[in-house]
Amino acid sequence: MEYLVTMTTHVPAGTSETTVKEVQAREAARSRELAEQGYLLRLWRPPLKPGEWRTLGLFAADDVGQLQEVLASMPLHVWRNDEVTPLSPHPNDPAQPRR
C-alpha cells in the first residue's frame, strides 16, 4: 500500500547548527537506504514560508504499522510531526496497466 506523508519538522530552540547538520546528514543517508529498500518512493518540497521546514513523501509499506516503523527509523523523526494519508488506486490512474 502507498501512503502520502506530510512531514513537518520543528527544530527545538537552542539546538546548535552542528547538531542540525549532523541530523540532516543522517536523515539523507537513511532516506537513501529506505529508497533502496523500496519504502521511500518520492520526496517533494512544497512551497514554504520563511523558517518553515516541510516535506511531502510517498512511501510504500505493507500496513500502517510497518509505515510507522519506517518513519520512526528516520533521524529527523525526533523533531517531526507526520500526517499520514493512506492512498488507494484510482480506476482512471494512467500509471495502472490497462485491463
C-alpha positions in Angstrom: 0.0 0.0 0.0 1.1 3.6 -0.6 1.0 6.5 1.8 1.4 10.2 1.3 3.2 11.6 4.4 3.4 15.3 5.2 6.5 15.7 7.4 6.7 18.9 9.3 9.9 19.5 11.3 10.3 21.8 14.3 13.9 22.0 15.5 13.9 22.9 19.2 15.1 26.4 20.0 18.7 26.4 21.1 19.7 23.4 19.0 23.2 24.0 17.7 23.7 24.3 13.9 26.3 21.5 14.2 23.6 19.2 15.6 21.1 20.2 13.0 23.6 19.5 10.2 24.5 16.1 11.7 20.9 15.0 12.0 20.2 16.2 8.4 23.2 14.2 7.1 21.9 11.1 8.9 18.4 11.7 7.5 19.8 11.9 4.0 21.7 8.6 4.4 18.6 6.9 5.9 16.4 8.2 3.1 18.7 6.6 0.6 18.6 3.3 2.5 14.8 3.4 2.6 14.6 4.2 -1.1 16.9 1.2 -1.9 14.7 -1.0 0.3 11.6 0.2 -1.6 9.9 2.0 1.2 10.6 5.6 0.1 9.3 6.2 -3.4 9.4 10.0 -3.8 10.1 13.2 -1.9 8.8 16.7 -2.7 9.4 20.1 -1.2 6.1 22.2 -1.3 6.2 26.0 -1.3 7.5 27.1 2.1 7.2 30.2 4.2 10.4 31.6 5.8 11.5 29.3 8.6 9.1 26.5 7.6 10.5 23.0 7.2 8.1 20.6 5.5 8.4 17.7 3.1 5.9 15.5 1.3 6.9 11.9 0.9 5.4 8.9 -1.0 6.0 5.7 1.0 5.2 2.1 0.4 4.5 -0.3 3.3 2.5 -3.5 3.9 0.4 -1.7 6.5 0.3 1.4 8.8 2.3 -0.4 11.5 5.2 -1.1 9.1 5.0 2.5 7.9 5.2 3.8 11.4 8.4 1.7 12.0 9.9 3.1 8.8 9.1 6.7 9.8 10.4 6.2 13.3 13.7 5.0 11.8 14.4 8.4 10.2 16.7 10.6 12.3 14.5 13.8 11.9 11.6 11.9 13.4 12.6 13.2 16.9 11.7 16.8 15.7 9.0 15.9 13.3 5.2 15.6 13.1 3.9 13.3 10.4 0.5 13.4 8.8 -0.2 10.1 7.1 -2.8 9.8 4.2 -3.3 6.2 3.0 -3.7 6.0 -0.8 -5.7 3.6 -2.8 -5.6 3.0 -6.5 -7.9 5.1 -8.7 -9.6 3.3 -11.6 -8.5 6.1 -14.0 -4.9 6.2 -12.9 -2.8 6.4 -16.1 0.0 4.5 -14.4 -2.1 1.4 -13.8 -2.0 -1.3 -16.5 -5.0 -1.3 -18.8 -7.4 -4.2 -18.4 
